[in-house]
Amino acid sequence: MTAQPVIRAKDLNLTFQTNDGPVHALKDVDLDVSKGEFVSFIGPSGCGKTTFLRCVAGLETPTGGSLTVDGMTPDEARKARAYGYVFQAAGLYPWRTIGGNIRLPLEIMGYSSSEKARRVKETLELVDLAGFEKKYPWQLSGGMQQRASIARALSFDAPILLMDEPFGALDEIVRDRLNEELLKLWDRTQKTMLFVTHSIPEAVYLSTKIVVMSPRPGRISDVIDSPLPKERPLDIRDSREFIEVAHRVREGLRAGMEVA
Ligand SMILES: Nc1ncnc2c1ncn2[C@@H]1O[C@H](COP(=O)(O)OP(=O)(O)OP(=O)(O)O)[C@@H](O)[C@H]1O
């Protein structure tokens, strides 16, 4: 049985009108993402990765083609709170505690006090930050702040998690650990993940599907279904299969640059 697509993009185009002329940020993007997949988007700066995520989130309006999110228009999906969004910088409010930050979307959505408390506790446990509820962001390391920002995006239990280079600013050891934790979290929550990265090993390690993009105009140059098993210890990165997928991603990136 094939899972029903949660994200379906067909001939998606987006051209920004700028003072320097039109910028074709997305060109003829076709992509189906099934429920529960972990999809990474990789490509050089300016190839439209963030723009695609923002289209899914209903924050940009495509100029052509169609896009459905959980069977709805992106705008409807945004209103239905179908996704959580994690940004490159943790973006926590410094004047709120970690618990206060996670509680914020729940306050906006009008959850009851007991429900807010339950969800804050639950998501803090999910990202391994139990006990840090009353700390302020500046009291946490960069990796912990990013985990808190993931908890905030998970707090209202949306079926889709959009992550725009969430670990880009972290050192490699912290990033490795968060990658491992993210896979466990994905396994536990069964959410559909859309994840932007510049790192080939990160994309290969995390994903069930890797979307390779090329710039000017932003197109998909390859879509790779990962042959790696779901269970992924970090040393899987030394395996032949891993190296082969990484090689194919690199080739896709190179081919995209040559065409552009
Ligand atoms: N609001 C906007 N107005 C005009 N041009 C924009 C706007 N947003 C993005 N662009 C342009 O669209 C193109 C795609 O940008 P986007 O941020 O999606 O790329 P990206 O692949 O996410 O890049 P990076 O890896 O650097 O984050 C770029 O050329 C960018 O300058």
The ligand as an SDF file (V2000), in Angstrom:
LIG
                    3D

 31 33  0  0  0  0  0  0  0  0999 V2000
   11.2040   38.0290   -0.8750 N   0  0  0  0  0  0  0  0  0  0  0  0
   12.0660   37.9060   -1.8890 C   0  0  0  0  0  0  0  0  0  0  0  0
   12.1610   38.8750   -2.8420 N   0  0  0  0  0  0  0  0  0  0  0  0
   13.0080   38.7520   -3.8580 C   0  0  0  0  0  0  0  0  0  0  0  0
   13.8410   37.7180   -4.0660 N   0  0  0  0  0  0  0  0  0  0  0  0
   13.8140   36.7450   -3.1490 C   0  0  0  0  0  0  0  0  0  0  0  0
   12.9360   36.7710   -2.0190 C   0  0  0  0  0  0  0  0  0  0  0  0
   13.1260   35.6530   -1.2870 N   0  0  0  0  0  0  0  0  0  0  0  0
   14.0790   34.9450   -1.9190 C   0  0  0  0  0  0  0  0  0  0  0  0
   14.5030   35.6040   -3.0510 N   0  0  0  0  0  0  0  0  0  0  0  0
   15.4820   35.1180   -4.0230 C   0  0  0  0  0  0  0  0  0  0  0  0
   15.0590   33.8370   -4.4670 O   0  0  0  0  0  0  0  0  0  0  0  0
   16.1720   32.9690   -4.6260 C   0  0  0  0  0  0  0  0  0  0  0  0
   15.9860   31.7440   -3.7630 C   0  0  0  0  0  0  0  0  0  0  0  0
   16.1510   32.1150   -2.3900 O   0  0  0  0  0  0  0  0  0  0  0  0
   16.0770   31.0770   -1.1820 P   0  0  0  0  0  0  0  0  0  0  0  0
   16.2630   31.8480    0.0720 O   0  0  0  0  0  0  0  0  0  0  0  0
   14.8590   30.2580   -1.3230 O   0  0  0  0  0  0  0  0  0  0  0  0
   17.3440   30.1730   -1.4740 O   0  0  0  0  0  0  0  0  0  0  0  0
   18.0100   29.0750   -0.5370 P   0  0  0  0  0  0  0  0  0  0  0  0
   18.2910   27.9190   -1.4340 O   0  0  0  0  0  0  0  0  0  0  0  0
   17.1830   28.8310    0.6460 O   0  0  0  0  0  0  0  0  0  0  0  0
   19.3580   29.7980   -0.1310 O   0  0  0  0  0  0  0  0  0  0  0  0
   20.2460   29.6400    1.2280 P   0  0  0  0  0  0  0  0  0  0  0  0
   20.8250   28.2760    1.1470 O   0  0  0  0  0  0  0  0  0  0  0  0
   21.2810   30.7160    1.0640 O   0  0  0  0  0  0  0  0  0  0  0  0
   19.3330   29.8660    2.3880 O   0  0  0  0  0  0  0  0  0  0  0  0
   17.4040   33.7880   -4.2960 C   0  0  0  0  0  0  0  0  0  0  0  0
   17.9550   34.2840   -5.4910 O   0  0  0  0  0  0  0  0  0  0  0  0
   16.8650   34.9060   -3.4180 C   0  0  0  0  0  0  0  0  0  0  0  0
   17.6550   36.0430   -3.5270 O   0  0  0  0  0  0  0  0  0  0  0  0
  1  2  1  0
  2  3  1  0
  2  7  2  0
  3  4  2  0
  4  5  1  0
  5  6  2  0
  6  7  1  0
  6 10  1  0
  7  8  1  0
  8  9  2  0
  9 10  1  0
 10 11  1  0
 11 12  1  0
 11 30  1  0
 12 13  1  0
 13 14  1  0
 13 28  1  0
 14 15  1  0
 15 16  1  0
 16 17  2  0
 16 18  1  0
 16 19  1  0
 19 20  1  0
 20 21  2  0
 20 22  1  0
 20 23  1  0
 23 24  1  0
 24 25  2  0
 24 26  1  0
 24 27  1  0
 28 29  1  0
 28 30  1  0
 30 31  1  0
M  END
$$$$
